[in-house]
Amino acid sequence: MYAIVNTGGKQYKIHQGDILRVEKIPGEVGSPVSLDRVLMFADGENVSIGRPVLDNVAVKGHIVEQGKAKKIIVFKYKRRKRYRRKLGHRQQYTAIKIDSIEA
């Protein structure tokens, strides 16, 4: 059994028990989370595809971690113009453990 959900502008294929790193969702560690934008649901035999989302399917989970990803370096450079800009960025994320997929 798996589902495809949309959160943070991205789509994820999830199974029950997966740990998923998504864009930051407000909440404390251990608090429940419901992902209701389910695009597709498959239970082994039947496949349901939403147009655009499925209303009768919900994915339940809880927050495992709130953190920051590794630093990336943004370096802007124009040759022969003495223009250099160096910037770092760390994207915030939320780790969610999927408890159940309810149809």
Rosetta constraint file for C-alpha pairs under 8 A:
AtomPair CA 1 CA 15 HARMONIC 6.47 0.50
AtomPair CA 1 CA 16 HARMONIC 7.65 0.50
AtomPair CA 1 CA 41 HARMONIC 7.74 0.50
AtomPair CA 1 CA 42 HARMONIC 5.63 0.50
AtomPair CA 1 CA 43 HARMONIC 4.20 0.50
AtomPair CA 1 CA 44 HARMONIC 5.87 0.50
AtomPair CA 2 CA 13 HARMONIC 6.95 0.50
AtomPair CA 2 CA 14 HARMONIC 5.62 0.50
AtomPair CA 2 CA 15 HARMONIC 4.69 0.50
AtomPair CA 2 CA 16 HARMONIC 7.27 0.50
AtomPair CA 2 CA 41 HARMONIC 6.12 0.50
AtomPair CA 2 CA 42 HARMONIC 5.54 0.50
AtomPair CA 2 CA 43 HARMONIC 6.56 0.50
AtomPair CA 2 CA 101 HARMONIC 7.74 0.50
AtomPair CA 3 CA 13 HARMONIC 5.79 0.50
AtomPair CA 3 CA 14 HARMONIC 5.50 0.50
AtomPair CA 3 CA 15 HARMONIC 6.75 0.50
AtomPair CA 3 CA 38 HARMONIC 6.91 0.50
AtomPair CA 3 CA 39 HARMONIC 7.51 0.50
AtomPair CA 3 CA 40 HARMONIC 5.49 0.50
AtomPair CA 3 CA 41 HARMONIC 4.39 0.50
AtomPair CA 3 CA 42 HARMONIC 6.25 0.50
AtomPair CA 3 CA 101 HARMONIC 7.61 0.50
AtomPair CA 4 CA 11 HARMONIC 6.60 0.50
AtomPair CA 4 CA 12 HARMONIC 5.47 0.50
AtomPair CA 4 CA 13 HARMONIC 4.45 0.50
AtomPair CA 4 CA 14 HARMONIC 6.23 0.50
AtomPair CA 4 CA 38 HARMONIC 5.95 0.50
AtomPair CA 4 CA 39 HARMONIC 5.52 0.50
AtomPair CA 4 CA 40 HARMONIC 5.08 0.50
AtomPair CA 4 CA 41 HARMONIC 6.57 0.50
AtomPair CA 5 CA 11 HARMONIC 5.59 0.50
AtomPair CA 5 CA 12 HARMONIC 5.45 0.50
AtomPair CA 5 CA 13 HARMONIC 6.65 0.50
AtomPair CA 5 CA 14 HARMONIC 7.59 0.50
AtomPair CA 5 CA 35 HARMONIC 7.20 0.50
AtomPair CA 5 CA 36 HARMONIC 7.77 0.50
AtomPair CA 5 CA 37 HARMONIC 5.73 0.50
AtomPair CA 5 CA 38 HARMONIC 4.41 0.50
AtomPair CA 5 CA 39 HARMONIC 5.59 0.50
AtomPair CA 5 CA 40 HARMONIC 7.25 0.50
AtomPair CA 6 CA 10 HARMONIC 5.60 0.50
AtomPair CA 6 CA 11 HARMONIC 4.49 0.50
AtomPair CA 6 CA 12 HARMONIC 6.50 0.50
AtomPair CA 6 CA 37 HARMONIC 5.55 0.50
AtomPair CA 6 CA 38 HARMONIC 6.46 0.50
AtomPair CA 6 CA 39 HARMONIC 6.98 0.50
AtomPair CA 7 CA 11 HARMONIC 6.54 0.50
AtomPair CA 7 CA 12 HARMONIC 7.98 0.50
AtomPair CA 7 CA 22 HARMONIC 7.22 0.50
AtomPair CA 7 CA 23 HARMONIC 7.60 0.50
AtomPair CA 7 CA 35 HARMONIC 7.53 0.50
AtomPair CA 7 CA 37 HARMONIC 7.25 0.50
AtomPair CA 8 CA 22 HARMONIC 6.80 0.50
AtomPair CA 8 CA 23 HARMONIC 5.38 0.50
AtomPair CA 8 CA 24 HARMONIC 7.97 0.50
AtomPair CA 14 CA 18 HARMONIC 6.50 0.50
AtomPair CA 14 CA 20 HARMONIC 7.91 0.50
AtomPair CA 14 CA 98 HARMONIC 7.86 0.50
AtomPair CA 15 CA 98 HARMONIC 7.35 0.50
AtomPair CA 15 CA 101 HARMONIC 7.98 0.50
AtomPair CA 16 CA 98 HARMONIC 5.45 0.50
AtomPair CA 16 CA 99 HARMONIC 5.92 0.50
AtomPair CA 16 CA 100 HARMONIC 5.61 0.50
AtomPair CA 16 CA 101 HARMONIC 6.67 0.50
AtomPair CA 17 CA 97 HARMONIC 6.27 0.50
AtomPair CA 17 CA 98 HARMONIC 5.09 0.50
AtomPair CA 17 CA 99 HARMONIC 5.88 0.50
AtomPair CA 17 CA 100 HARMONIC 7.72 0.50
AtomPair CA 18 CA 97 HARMONIC 5.74 0.50
AtomPair CA 18 CA 98 HARMONIC 5.47 0.50
AtomPair CA 19 CA 95 HARMONIC 6.45 0.50
AtomPair CA 19 CA 96 HARMONIC 5.46 0.50
AtomPair CA 19 CA 97 HARMONIC 4.36 0.50
AtomPair CA 19 CA 98 HARMONIC 6.37 0.50
AtomPair CA 20 CA 95 HARMONIC 5.42 0.50
AtomPair CA 20 CA 96 HARMONIC 5.10 0.50
AtomPair CA 20 CA 97 HARMONIC 6.33 0.50
AtomPair CA 20 CA 98 HARMONIC 7.64 0.50
AtomPair CA 21 CA 93 HARMONIC 6.30 0.50
AtomPair CA 21 CA 94 HARMONIC 5.61 0.50
AtomPair CA 21 CA 95 HARMONIC 4.40 0.50
AtomPair CA 21 CA 96 HARMONIC 6.41 0.50
AtomPair CA 22 CA 93 HARMONIC 5.64 0.50
AtomPair CA 22 CA 94 HARMONIC 5.47 0.50
AtomPair CA 22 CA 95 HARMONIC 6.45 0.50
AtomPair CA 22 CA 96 HARMONIC 7.66 0.50
AtomPair CA 23 CA 92 HARMONIC 6.68 0.50
AtomPair CA 23 CA 93 HARMONIC 4.76 0.50
AtomPair CA 23 CA 94 HARMONIC 6.11 0.50
AtomPair CA 24 CA 66 HARMONIC 7.58 0.50
AtomPair CA 24 CA 92 HARMONIC 5.68 0.50
AtomPair CA 24 CA 93 HARMONIC 4.39 0.50
AtomPair CA 24 CA 94 HARMONIC 4.94 0.50
AtomPair CA 25 CA 93 HARMONIC 7.57 0.50
AtomPair CA 25 CA 94 HARMONIC 6.10 0.50
AtomPair CA 27 CA 31 HARMONIC 6.47 0.50
AtomPair CA 27 CA 63 HARMONIC 7.62 0.50
AtomPair CA 28 CA 63 HARMONIC 7.06 0.50
AtomPair CA 28 CA 66 HARMONIC 7.89 0.50
AtomPair CA 29 CA 62 HARMONIC 7.75 0.50
AtomPair CA 29 CA 63 HARMONIC 5.06 0.50
AtomPair CA 29 CA 64 HARMONIC 5.53 0.50
AtomPair CA 29 CA 65 HARMONIC 5.87 0.50
AtomPair CA 29 CA 66 HARMONIC 7.04 0.50
AtomPair CA 30 CA 62 HARMONIC 5.66 0.50
AtomPair CA 30 CA 63 HARMONIC 5.08 0.50
AtomPair CA 30 CA 64 HARMONIC 6.12 0.50
AtomPair CA 31 CA 62 HARMONIC 5.53 0.50
AtomPair CA 31 CA 63 HARMONIC 5.75 0.50
AtomPair CA 32 CA 60 HARMONIC 7.36 0.50
AtomPair CA 32 CA 61 HARMONIC 5.80 0.50
AtomPair CA 32 CA 62 HARMONIC 4.22 0.50
AtomPair CA 32 CA 63 HARMONIC 6.50 0.50
AtomPair CA 33 CA 60 HARMONIC 6.01 0.50
AtomPair CA 33 CA 61 HARMONIC 5.19 0.50
AtomPair CA 33 CA 62 HARMONIC 5.22 0.50
AtomPair CA 33 CA 63 HARMONIC 6.88 0.50
AtomPair CA 33 CA 96 HARMONIC 7.94 0.50
AtomPair CA 34 CA 58 HARMONIC 6.86 0.50
AtomPair CA 34 CA 59 HARMONIC 5.69 0.50
AtomPair CA 34 CA 60 HARMONIC 4.71 0.50
AtomPair CA 34 CA 61 HARMONIC 6.32 0.50
AtomPair CA 35 CA 58 HARMONIC 6.23 0.50
AtomPair CA 35 CA 59 HARMONIC 5.11 0.50
AtomPair CA 35 CA 60 HARMONIC 6.51 0.50
AtomPair CA 36 CA 55 HARMONIC 7.83 0.50
AtomPair CA 36 CA 57 HARMONIC 7.20 0.50
AtomPair CA 36 CA 58 HARMONIC 5.07 0.50
AtomPair CA 36 CA 59 HARMONIC 6.42 0.50
AtomPair CA 37 CA 53 HARMONIC 5.93 0.50
AtomPair CA 37 CA 54 HARMONIC 7.24 0.50
AtomPair CA 37 CA 58 HARMONIC 7.80 0.50
AtomPair CA 38 CA 50 HARMONIC 7.56 0.50
AtomPair CA 38 CA 53 HARMONIC 5.53 0.50
AtomPair CA 38 CA 54 HARMONIC 5.62 0.50
AtomPair CA 38 CA 55 HARMONIC 7.86 0.50
AtomPair CA 38 CA 57 HARMONIC 6.65 0.50
AtomPair CA 38 CA 58 HARMONIC 6.87 0.50
AtomPair CA 38 CA 59 HARMONIC 7.74 0.50
AtomPair CA 39 CA 49 HARMONIC 6.25 0.50
AtomPair CA 39 CA 50 HARMONIC 5.23 0.50
AtomPair CA 39 CA 51 HARMONIC 7.71 0.50
AtomPair CA 39 CA 52 HARMONIC 6.41 0.50
AtomPair CA 39 CA 53 HARMONIC 4.73 0.50
AtomPair CA 39 CA 54 HARMONIC 6.05 0.50
AtomPair CA 40 CA 47 HARMONIC 7.38 0.50
AtomPair CA 40 CA 48 HARMONIC 5.71 0.50
AtomPair CA 40 CA 49 HARMONIC 4.57 0.50
AtomPair CA 40 CA 50 HARMONIC 5.99 0.50
AtomPair CA 40 CA 53 HARMONIC 7.56 0.50
AtomPair CA 40 CA 54 HARMONIC 7.13 0.50
AtomPair CA 41 CA 47 HARMONIC 5.84 0.50
AtomPair CA 41 CA 48 HARMONIC 5.17 0.50
AtomPair CA 41 CA 49 HARMONIC 6.59 0.50
AtomPair CA 41 CA 57 HARMONIC 7.70 0.50
AtomPair CA 42 CA 46 HARMONIC 5.79 0.50
AtomPair CA 42 CA 47 HARMONIC 4.36 0.50
AtomPair CA 42 CA 48 HARMONIC 6.28 0.50
AtomPair CA 43 CA 47 HARMONIC 6.79 0.50
AtomPair CA 48 CA 54 HARMONIC 7.93 0.50
AtomPair CA 49 CA 53 HARMONIC 7.63 0.50
AtomPair CA 49 CA 54 HARMONIC 7.09 0.50
AtomPair CA 50 CA 54 HARMONIC 4.61 0.50
AtomPair CA 56 CA 103 HARMONIC 5.95 0.50
AtomPair CA 57 CA 101 HARMONIC 7.32 0.50
AtomPair CA 57 CA 102 HARMONIC 5.63 0.50
AtomPair CA 57 CA 103 HARMONIC 4.38 0.50
AtomPair CA 58 CA 101 HARMONIC 6.10 0.50
AtomPair CA 58 CA 102 HARMONIC 5.32 0.50
AtomPair CA 58 CA 103 HARMONIC 6.61 0.50
AtomPair CA 59 CA 98 HARMONIC 7.30 0.50
AtomPair CA 59 CA 99 HARMONIC 7.84 0.50
AtomPair CA 59 CA 100 HARMONIC 6.02 0.50
AtomPair CA 59 CA 101 HARMONIC 4.58 0.50
AtomPair CA 59 CA 102 HARMONIC 6.16 0.50
AtomPair CA 60 CA 98 HARMONIC 6.21 0.50
AtomPair CA 60 CA 99 HARMONIC 5.68 0.50
AtomPair CA 60 CA 100 HARMONIC 5.30 0.50
AtomPair CA 60 CA 101 HARMONIC 6.34 0.50
AtomPair CA 60 CA 102 HARMONIC 7.64 0.50
AtomPair CA 61 CA 96 HARMONIC 6.38 0.50
AtomPair CA 61 CA 97 HARMONIC 5.46 0.50
AtomPair CA 61 CA 98 HARMONIC 4.32 0.50
AtomPair CA 61 CA 99 HARMONIC 4.66 0.50
AtomPair CA 61 CA 100 HARMONIC 6.74 0.50
AtomPair CA 62 CA 96 HARMONIC 5.63 0.50
AtomPair CA 62 CA 97 HARMONIC 5.62 0.50
AtomPair CA 62 CA 98 HARMONIC 6.87 0.50
AtomPair CA 62 CA 99 HARMONIC 7.27 0.50
AtomPair CA 63 CA 94 HARMONIC 7.00 0.50
AtomPair CA 63 CA 95 HARMONIC 6.00 0.50
AtomPair CA 63 CA 96 HARMONIC 4.61 0.50
AtomPair CA 63 CA 97 HARMONIC 6.45 0.50
AtomPair CA 64 CA 94 HARMONIC 7.65 0.50
AtomPair CA 64 CA 95 HARMONIC 5.40 0.50
AtomPair CA 64 CA 96 HARMONIC 5.48 0.50
AtomPair CA 64 CA 97 HARMONIC 6.33 0.50
AtomPair CA 65 CA 94 HARMONIC 5.83 0.50
AtomPair CA 65 CA 95 HARMONIC 4.95 0.50
AtomPair CA 65 CA 96 HARMONIC 7.24 0.50
AtomPair CA 66 CA 92 HARMONIC 7.63 0.50
AtomPair CA 66 CA 93 HARMONIC 6.09 0.50
AtomPair CA 66 CA 94 HARMONIC 4.71 0.50
AtomPair CA 66 CA 95 HARMONIC 6.40 0.50
AtomPair CA 67 CA 92 HARMONIC 5.79 0.50
AtomPair CA 67 CA 93 HARMONIC 5.50 0.50
AtomPair CA 67 CA 94 HARMONIC 6.42 0.50
AtomPair CA 68 CA 90 HARMONIC 5.91 0.50
AtomPair CA 68 CA 91 HARMONIC 5.58 0.50
AtomPair CA 68 CA 92 HARMONIC 4.33 0.50
AtomPair CA 68 CA 93 HARMONIC 5.81 0.50
AtomPair CA 69 CA 90 HARMONIC 5.58 0.50
AtomPair CA 69 CA 91 HARMONIC 5.42 0.50
AtomPair CA 69 CA 92 HARMONIC 6.24 0.50
AtomPair CA 69 CA 93 HARMONIC 6.92 0.50
AtomPair CA 70 CA 90 HARMONIC 6.00 0.50
AtomPair CA 70 CA 91 HARMONIC 7.68 0.50
AtomPair CA 71 CA 88 HARMONIC 6.36 0.50
AtomPair CA 71 CA 89 HARMONIC 5.51 0.50
AtomPair CA 71 CA 90 HARMONIC 4.74 0.50
AtomPair CA 71 CA 91 HARMONIC 7.79 0.50
AtomPair CA 72 CA 88 HARMONIC 5.69 0.50
AtomPair CA 72 CA 89 HARMONIC 5.45 0.50
AtomPair CA 72 CA 90 HARMONIC 6.58 0.50
AtomPair CA 73 CA 86 HARMONIC 7.05 0.50
AtomPair CA 73 CA 87 HARMONIC 5.86 0.50
AtomPair CA 73 CA 88 HARMONIC 4.62 0.50
AtomPair CA 73 CA 89 HARMONIC 6.61 0.50
AtomPair CA 74 CA 85 HARMONIC 7.98 0.50
AtomPair CA 74 CA 86 HARMONIC 5.87 0.50
AtomPair CA 74 CA 87 HARMONIC 4.97 0.50
AtomPair CA 74 CA 88 HARMONIC 5.86 0.50
AtomPair CA 74 CA 89 HARMONIC 7.54 0.50
AtomPair CA 75 CA 84 HARMONIC 7.25 0.50
AtomPair CA 75 CA 85 HARMONIC 5.70 0.50
AtomPair CA 75 CA 86 HARMONIC 4.59 0.50
AtomPair CA 75 CA 87 HARMONIC 6.30 0.50
AtomPair CA 76 CA 83 HARMONIC 7.75 0.50
AtomPair CA 76 CA 84 HARMONIC 5.65 0.50
AtomPair CA 76 CA 85 HARMONIC 5.05 0.50
AtomPair CA 76 CA 86 HARMONIC 6.52 0.50
AtomPair CA 77 CA 83 HARMONIC 5.67 0.50
AtomPair CA 77 CA 84 HARMONIC 4.69 0.50
AtomPair CA 77 CA 85 HARMONIC 6.65 0.50
AtomPair CA 78 CA 82 HARMONIC 7.02 0.50
AtomPair CA 78 CA 83 HARMONIC 5.42 0.50
AtomPair CA 78 CA 84 HARMONIC 6.87 0.50
AtomPair CA 79 CA 83 HARMONIC 7.34 0.50
